[in-house]
Amino acid sequence: MSTTSAIPSTQMPLPATYKEPDWFTRTIFNNVVKGLTRMGVSVWGSRVLEHRGRNSGELHHVPVNLLTIEGTQYLVAPRGETQWVRNVRHAGGHMVLILGRRRQLCTAQEIPAADSVPMLRAYLRRWKFETGCSSTA
């Protein structure tokens, strides 16, 4: 099965921005979602993103929300340039999305920020409560 995933970004280098999640999200919520997703229960489209650290080389597992629009899958980083974005970019876009025992090998292709507006709006309509964003772009 062929899958196209995209991580919105810009073509021109901009200062990296990142909105850190609060303590509850980082410590409790993400771990609960990650645990359920690893057991095969997708919480509103959740997956566990497996990626290799660009410096350590260690495998990391992060809960993410997989957005599907018209059959195309998008992996959105609503909090900005997170560590997983940097690691996936460093790995040439190679990553694994996990749901239960199913492992989906993907290669992400970054899309320009100007083209990402529809994906960001759809993402925020669905998961605004998770990101703490107050508007829908």
N, C-alpha and C positions, 0 to 999 in steps of 0.2 A: 504494500500500500504506500503510495507516494503522498507525502505531506509537505505543504509549504507553510512554514512558520515565519513570522516577522517580528522583529523588535524595532519599534519606532526609534529613530534617532535623527540626527541632522547630517547633512553632507559637509558643512563647514564646522571646524572645531569651535565649540563654545565651552565656557566654563562648566565643569561638571556640577550638576545640582543633585541634591539628594535630600528627601524629607524622611527623616528617621521615624520608624513606627514607635508608638508609645510602649511603655513597659508591658501592659496587658496584652497588646497585639503581639509583641515580640516573644514574650515568655509563655503566655497561656494559649491565646487564640491560634497562633501559627503552629504550635506543637499539637494541639487537638486536631486541626485540619490536616496536618501532615500525617498524624497517626491514622485517622479515618481513611485518608486517601491511600496510604500504604496497605490498608486492609481491603481496599477495593471499593470504598464508598466515596464517590465524587461529591463534594460539597459545592454546589453551584458551579460546576465545571472545573473543580480543582484537580491539579496534578502535582506530583512531586518532581521538581526539576533536578536532575542529577547533572552536575558539571564539575570539571576539574579546576582546582585553584591555579591561577596563573603563576603564582610564586611558589606555593607549597607543593603543588602537584597532587594534593589530596582530593578525594571525592567529597563534594558537598551536596547536601539535599535540602532543597528549599521549597515550601509550598507556593504554588503559583496558580493563577486562574487562566485557563485556556479559553480564549474567545473565538468562536466560529461565526464567520459572516459569509453567507452564500457559499458554503463549502470550503472556505479557506480558513485555516487556523492562524490565529495571531497570539503571540505572547507579548503582553504589554507590561511595561515597567512604569506604573503610574506614579511611583515615588521618585522617579528620576534615574540617574545613572548609579544603580545599585552594584554591589559586588558581583552578583550573578550576571548582570549585563556585561560588566568588564571581563569576567571570566569567559563567558560564552563568546564574546567578541574576540578575545585573545585566542580561543580555540578554533577560530575560523568559522564560528557559528555552530559547531558540533555540540550536541547535547542529547540527553535522554529524558523523555517525559514518562513518568511512572503512574499507573493507576492499578493498584492491587499487584497482581503478578505480571501484568502487561507492561512491557517496556517498548516505547516507541522511539526509535532512533530518528533524530531530526537534524536538519541543518537550517539554522535560522538565516534569513536574509534581512538585513536592516533596510528600513524604508525611510525616505526623507521625512522630516517633521511636517512639511507642508502637505504631504500625502497621507499623514497619519491621523488627521482630524476626525474623519468618520469612525475610525477604530477607537480612538480615545473617547469620543462621545458615547459610543456603544458600551465601552468598558465601564465608564462612569455611571451610565444609566443602570447598569446591572450591579456594580460592586462599589458604588460611591461610599457606602457605609464602612467598608473595609479600609479605604484609603484615607478617610478623613478629609476629603476634598469637599468644598462647599458649593462648587459650581460645576456645570457640565460642559466646560470649554466652549 
